[in-house]
Amino acid sequence: MNRRLVSLALAAALLPAALVAVPGGAVAAPVLAAPVVAATSTVAAAAPSSVAVGGAAKAKKYKNCTALNKAYRGGVARDSKAVNTKTVRGKKVKAASTYRPKISKALYTANKGLDRDKDGIACEK
């Protein structure tokens, strides 16, 4: 899409510019064509709606693990070093997972309350 905008701007710049006659016989500077303005307004209209006003996307907070697992089967991990664990006889041991979790710090932080075993993966399966 950027190539299209550049080509529109280049085409507008290379078009013969209209010269404006000024009273007194002088000729004013060339006037740029309107497609450049239209192209930049198209870019603003095509911006994704999930982006907040500040420029960063806001992480979605899910009501429960069922809702989160519909979007992310393996849950959401804080980072790539988070390991699924379970408690056996009072000790935490590594547990097998069916699905890989989505790694996203912002998404994990928004849904931190859904990480019941506090292993860094919310709603793991």
C-alpha positions as CSV (number, residue, x, y, z in Angstrom):
1,M,0.0,0.0,0.0
2,N,2.9,2.3,0.6
3,R,4.1,1.9,-3.0
4,R,0.7,3.1,-4.2
5,L,0.9,6.2,-2.0
6,V,4.4,7.0,-3.2
7,S,3.4,6.5,-6.8
8,L,0.4,8.8,-6.4
9,A,2.5,11.5,-4.8
10,L,5.1,11.1,-7.5
11,A,2.5,11.3,-10.3
12,A,1.0,14.4,-8.7
13,A,4.4,16.1,-8.5
14,L,5.3,15.3,-12.1
15,L,2.0,16.4,-13.6
16,P,2.2,19.8,-15.3
17,A,1.3,22.2,-12.5
18,A,-1.3,24.8,-13.1
19,L,0.1,28.3,-13.1
20,V,-2.0,30.9,-11.5
21,A,-2.2,34.4,-13.0
22,V,-1.8,37.2,-10.6
23,P,-3.2,40.7,-11.4
24,G,-0.4,42.8,-12.9
25,G,0.8,40.2,-15.3
26,A,3.0,38.1,-12.9
27,V,2.8,34.3,-12.7
28,A,2.5,32.7,-9.3
29,A,4.1,29.4,-8.2
30,P,2.7,26.1,-9.4
31,V,-0.1,24.5,-7.4
32,L,0.1,20.9,-6.4
33,A,-2.6,18.6,-7.5
34,A,-5.2,17.3,-5.0
35,P,-4.4,13.5,-5.1
36,V,-1.6,13.9,-2.5
37,V,-4.1,15.1,0.1
38,A,-6.5,12.3,-0.8
39,A,-3.8,9.6,-0.5
40,T,-2.8,10.7,3.0
41,S,-6.4,10.8,4.1
42,T,-6.8,7.2,2.8
43,V,-4.0,6.1,5.0
44,A,-5.6,7.6,8.1
45,A,-8.9,5.9,7.3
46,A,-7.2,2.5,6.8
47,A,-5.5,2.5,10.3
48,P,-6.6,-0.5,12.4
49,S,-9.3,0.3,14.9
50,S,-7.7,-1.9,17.6
51,V,-4.9,0.7,18.0
52,A,-5.6,3.1,20.9
53,V,-5.2,6.9,20.7
54,G,-1.8,6.6,22.3
55,G,-0.5,4.4,19.5
56,A,-0.3,1.1,21.4
57,A,-2.9,-1.7,21.2
58,K,-4.6,-2.4,24.5
59,A,-4.6,-6.0,25.7
60,K,-8.0,-7.7,26.1
61,K,-9.1,-8.8,29.5
62,Y,-11.1,-12.0,29.5
63,K,-13.8,-12.9,32.0
64,N,-12.7,-16.5,32.6
65,C,-10.4,-19.2,31.3
66,T,-13.1,-20.6,29.0
67,A,-13.3,-17.3,27.1
68,L,-9.5,-17.0,27.0
69,N,-9.1,-20.5,25.7
70,K,-11.5,-19.9,22.9
71,A,-9.0,-17.3,21.6
72,Y,-5.8,-18.9,22.8
73,R,-6.0,-22.7,23.2
74,G,-2.8,-23.1,25.2
75,G,-3.4,-20.0,27.4
76,V,-1.2,-16.9,27.6
77,A,2.4,-17.0,28.9
78,R,4.3,-14.1,30.5
79,D,7.5,-14.8,28.6
80,S,9.2,-17.7,26.7
81,K,10.8,-18.9,29.9
82,A,7.5,-19.6,31.7
83,V,7.1,-23.4,32.2
84,N,3.8,-25.2,33.0
85,T,3.9,-26.7,36.5
86,K,1.6,-28.6,38.8
87,T,1.9,-29.3,42.5
88,V,2.5,-32.9,43.6
89,R,2.8,-33.7,47.3
90,G,3.5,-30.1,48.1
91,K,6.2,-29.6,45.4
92,K,6.0,-27.9,42.1
93,V,7.0,-30.2,39.2
94,K,7.0,-29.6,35.4
95,A,3.6,-30.6,33.8
96,A,2.9,-31.7,30.2
97,S,0.9,-29.3,28.1
98,T,-1.4,-30.2,25.2
99,Y,-1.1,-26.8,23.5
100,R,1.6,-24.1,23.3
101,P,0.7,-20.9,25.0
102,K,0.6,-17.5,23.3
103,I,3.6,-15.4,24.6
104,S,2.5,-11.9,25.4
105,K,3.5,-9.9,28.4
106,A,0.7,-7.3,28.0
107,L,-2.0,-10.0,27.5
108,Y,-0.7,-12.0,30.5
109,T,-0.6,-8.9,32.7
110,A,-4.3,-8.1,31.8
111,N,-5.3,-11.6,32.7
112,K,-2.9,-12.3,35.6
113,G,-5.8,-13.2,37.9
114,L,-6.5,-16.3,35.7
115,D,-3.1,-17.8,36.5
116,R,-4.2,-19.8,39.6
117,D,-0.9,-21.8,40.1
118,K,1.3,-18.7,39.5
119,D,3.6,-20.4,37.0
120,G,3.6,-17.6,34.5
121,I,1.0,-19.1,32.2
122,A,-2.7,-18.1,32.5
123,C,-5.3,-20.8,31.6
124,E,-2.8,-23.4,30.4
125,K,-4.1,-26.6,28.8
